[in-house]
Amino acid sequence: MAKEKKNREGSDSSAAEVTLETRPEGVLIPVKAQPGAGRNEIRGTQDGALKVCVTQVPEKGKANKAIVDFLAKALKLRKSQLSLYSGELSSQKKFLATEIDESELRKKIADALA
C-alpha cells in the first residue's frame, strides 16, 4: 500500500535519486519535510530529497526533533549521528549524518525505502 501511495504522489522511491553531499564532518541528507502529517513515514523521494512526514507540528523546533528521531530509527542510526544542518524554518532541510560514509548511508536509505 505504501508503494502505491508513493507512486500516486509522483514520488520516486530509489535511494539513487537522493542527492547526498559528502562533507569533512559527515554526509548531508536533503529532506523535504512535511510536518503535521497523519503518521511518521518516509514517503519516497522528491526533487533529490527524502520526503519525510512527521505527525509533530512545526512549532519551536518540535518537528525538526521529530524528523531527527524518526530518521535515526528508519535509517538505523544513533540520534547522536544526525543533526539539522540547514533549513530550520523551511520545508527544504539538510541533515548531517556523522560516523558513516556515503555508500553505507545510501544503502540504509535504500533499505528504508524498500
N, C-alpha and C positions, 0 to 999 in steps of 0.2 A: 504494500500500500504506500509506503513512504517513497518508493521509487516512482510510482505513478504520480504522486504529488510533485516530486522534483521535475518530472517531465512536463506536467501540466503548466508549471510556472515558467517553463523555458530555461530552467537551470541545468547546467552540466553537472555531472557527478564524478568527474575524473580528477584525481589528485594532480595530474599533469597540467590541468587548467589553472591551478593555483600558482600565482606568481610569487614565489618565495625569494627573499633577498638575504644573502649571507653578509653579515657584518662581523667585525672583530669580536664583538661582545656576544654574538649569537645569530639566530636566524629570525628575520621578520616575517610574520604571517599576516597578510592582509585579510581583514574581516569586514563584511557588510553586516552590521548589527541591526537586529530587529527586536527592540525591547517591547514588553507588553504583549508577547505572543501567548498563544494558548498553552504551549508546552515548550520545554527546553529541547532544542534539536539543532543538528547541522542540516540545513535544507539544501545541500548541494553547493554549487559554486555560481558566482555571478561576477562577470567582468574581472576575472582573475583573482577573485577573493572568495574565501569561505563565507557562505551566508549562514550566520548563526542567530537563531531565535532563542530568546530567553523570556521567561514569564515576568521577571522583575521590571518595574517601571524605571524610566530614565530620570532618576531623582537622586541628587547628591552622590553620584558615582555608584549607586547600587547596581545598576545594570552592568556597568563595567566589571565590577567584582563578580557578579553572577556569570558573566562571559568567561572570566579567568577560571572560576571554579568549574564551569561546565566543560570548557576546552581541556582543562587538565584531566578531567575524568574521561572525556571522549578520546583524547589522544594518548591516554595512559602516561601522563607526565605528572611530576610533583607540582603543586601550586606554586612553589618557590621558583620553578623553572620558567614560569610565564609572568609577564608584566606588560602593562599598557605602555606602548612606546609613543604613539601619537593618536590624535583623534578623540580626545577626552569628551568633547561635546558634539562630536559628529557621528553620523552612522557609518562613515568610512574610517576604520580604525586599523592600526598596526599593533600587533602584539609581538614582543620579543621572547623567543624561546632560547634558553641558555642550556649549556651542557648537552647539546645534541647537534649533530651535523645535518646538513640539508637533506641528504639522501635518506637518512633514518627518519627524519621528520616527515618527508614526503610519503614514506611507507606507512607511517602511523596515520597520516591524513587519508591515504587510500583505504586503510582498514576501517577508519571511522565512517567513510562514505559508503562502504560496501553494505 
